[in-house]
Amino acid sequence: MNLNKKNKLLIAGFCVVLYICYSFAISNTIEYYTEYKKKQEEIAADSDMPKLVAQLVQKEKQLDLILSSYDANISDSFQNDLLKQLTLYSESNHLKIVDFKEPHIISQKGFTTTSYTFSLEGTFNGCLTVLSKVENNPMLGNIKHLNFVKKRNYKTNADQLFVEVIMQKNKGV
């Protein structure tokens, strides 16, 4: 099998023709086929949209039902409501509200954040119980900071526990 010059040129020409066919036709066909598959997947995903919309509407109804079960009667003064709830919780756990400072209001990017600072005095377990009740009431806001301080009362020779709490309530403008 002796390859002569014509056969070598024929094989080289065939390889060049194969490369040209691949670069102009076959590679474009593969590219268009992958694009076609992507578009088919998008169309299939779009056909599921009505189901997704129905699920979202159902979820919205459930969330509205849950939110309506909470005490949504928000009065004009949130600070008064917070103080009433703290007084109620503190009396049941034998705590004293030592300090309730003026709220600090910050407005940024269309949102108003109001921070309320108050201090409680009492037992550790009582403070934790009140804080748990306040934290689990979604209408009161979020507890952002706690500072427990143990102080010695030299008149009575007893230790006292104070907790300073910073709560935040966010509201869209």
C-alpha positions in Angstrom: 0.0 0.0 0.0 2.1 2.7 -1.3 0.5 6.1 -1.2 1.4 8.2 -4.1 1.2 12.0 -4.4 -2.4 11.9 -5.8 -3.8 9.8 -2.9 -2.1 12.1 -0.3 -3.6 15.2 -1.9 -7.0 13.4 -2.0 -6.8 12.6 1.7 -5.7 16.1 2.6 -8.5 17.6 0.4 -11.0 15.4 2.1 -9.9 16.5 5.5 -10.1 20.2 4.5 -13.6 19.6 3.1 -14.6 17.9 6.4 -13.2 20.8 8.4 -15.1 23.4 6.2 -18.3 21.4 6.5 -18.0 21.2 10.2 -17.1 24.9 10.7 -19.9 26.2 8.5 -22.8 23.7 8.8 -22.4 21.1 11.5 -21.3 23.5 14.3 -24.1 25.9 13.5 -26.6 23.0 13.5 -25.4 21.9 17.0 -25.6 25.5 18.2 -29.2 25.9 16.9 -30.2 22.6 18.3 -29.1 23.5 21.9 -30.9 26.9 21.5 -34.0 25.0 20.4 -33.8 22.7 23.5 -33.5 25.7 25.8 -36.5 27.4 24.2 -38.5 24.2 24.6 -37.6 24.1 28.3 -38.7 27.7 28.7 -42.0 27.0 27.0 -42.5 24.0 29.3 -41.8 26.2 32.3 -44.2 28.8 31.1 -46.9 26.3 30.7 -46.6 25.6 34.5 -47.2 29.3 35.3 -51.0 29.1 35.8 -50.4 26.3 38.4 -47.8 28.5 40.1 -50.1 31.5 40.1 -52.9 29.4 41.6 -50.5 28.1 44.3 -49.3 31.6 45.2 -52.9 32.9 45.4 -53.8 30.0 47.8 -50.7 30.8 49.9 -51.6 34.4 50.0 -55.1 33.5 51.3 -53.5 31.3 54.0 -51.2 34.0 55.1 -54.0 36.6 55.2 -56.0 34.2 57.4 -53.1 33.7 59.8 -52.4 37.5 60.0 -56.1 38.2 60.6 -56.0 35.8 63.6 -53.5 38.1 65.3 -54.7 41.2 67.1 -54.6 43.6 64.1 -56.4 46.4 65.9 -53.5 48.8 65.9 -54.2 52.0 67.6 -52.7 55.4 66.9 -50.0 55.1 69.5 -47.9 51.9 69.2 -45.9 53.1 72.2 -49.0 52.9 74.4 -49.8 49.4 73.1 -46.3 48.3 73.8 -46.4 49.7 77.3 -49.7 48.0 78.0 -48.4 44.7 76.9 -45.2 45.1 78.9 -47.2 46.0 82.0 -49.5 43.0 81.6 -46.6 40.6 81.1 -44.5 42.2 83.9 -47.3 42.0 86.5 -47.9 38.3 85.8 -44.1 37.6 86.3 -43.5 40.0 89.2 -41.2 42.3 87.4 -40.9 46.1 87.5 -40.6 48.4 84.5 -37.8 50.6 85.6 -37.4 52.8 82.5 -39.2 53.4 79.2 -37.4 56.0 77.1 -38.7 58.1 74.2 -38.6 56.2 70.8 -35.8 56.8 68.4 -37.0 57.2 64.8 -34.8 56.6 61.7 -36.1 57.1 58.1 -34.0 55.4 55.3 -34.8 54.4 51.8 -38.6 54.6 52.2 -38.7 52.8 55.5 -39.2 54.1 59.0 -37.5 52.2 61.8 -38.6 53.1 65.3 -36.5 51.9 68.3 -38.0 51.6 71.8 -35.7 51.2 74.8 -37.0 50.0 78.1 -35.6 48.4 81.3 -37.0 45.7 83.5 -36.0 44.6 87.0 -36.6 41.2 88.5 -35.6 37.6 88.4 -33.8 36.1 85.4 -36.5 33.5 84.7 -39.2 36.2 84.9 -37.2 38.5 82.5 -36.8 35.6 80.0 -40.5 34.8 80.2 -41.5 38.4 79.5 -38.9 38.7 76.7 -40.1 35.5 75.1 -43.8 36.7 75.2 -42.8 40.0 73.7 -40.6 38.4 71.0 -43.3 35.9 70.0 -46.0 38.6 69.6 -45.5 39.7 65.9 -47.4 42.9 66.4 -44.9 44.3 68.9 -41.8 44.2 66.7 -38.4 42.6 67.0 -36.0 42.6 69.9 -32.6 43.8 68.6 -30.5 44.1 71.7 -30.5 42.8 75.3 -28.2 43.9 78.1 -28.4 42.0 81.4 -26.8 43.8 84.4 -26.5 42.5 87.9 -26.2 45.3 90.5 -25.7 45.2 94.2 -28.1 47.2 96.4 -26.0 48.0 99.4 -29.0 49.3 101.5 -30.7 45.9 101.4 -27.5 43.9 100.8 -29.1 42.1 97.9 -28.4 41.6 94.2 -30.8 43.0 91.6 -31.0 42.0 87.9 -31.8 44.6 85.3 -32.3 44.0 81.6 -32.2 46.8 79.1 -34.1 45.9 75.9 -34.1 47.7 72.5 -37.0 46.8 70.3 -37.5 47.9 66.7 -40.6 48.3 64.7 -40.3 48.7 60.9 -42.9 50.5 58.8 -42.9 51.2 55.1 -43.6 54.8 54.1 
